[in-house]
Amino acid sequence: MRLVRCPNCGFVCKKNGKTNAGSQRWYCNQCSYSFTNKVNKTNNNLQIFLDWLFGKHTQLDMAGEGRSFRRKTSQFWELWPLPPKVESSSSVVFVDGIYLARNACIL
């Protein structure tokens, strides 16, 4: 069983009923703090996105027939990998084709 700790003082909390929306309410005996524990599914959604990105499945093959997949993973579509940091100089030039294409449309 997972122990829920108080965000205020860090002691173990006990269940204290439910909210009107149906979320579990928790109560800390140490500091008398009542709260609901928010569930963060960002790690799970990132894993789903990476499984799709590096796998052979289409978005339609993913759970929810594509729509739920796109909704859950929408925050990861704007991530861009950073280029490696170059400490020494060399005669190689890195050209970013995406950057050039975006600027070419502005002209």
Summary of the structure (lengths in Angstrom):
residues: 107
radius of gyration: 23.1
end to end distance: 60.6
largest distance: 66.7
contacts: 182
relative contact order: 0.09
helix: 32%
strand: 13%
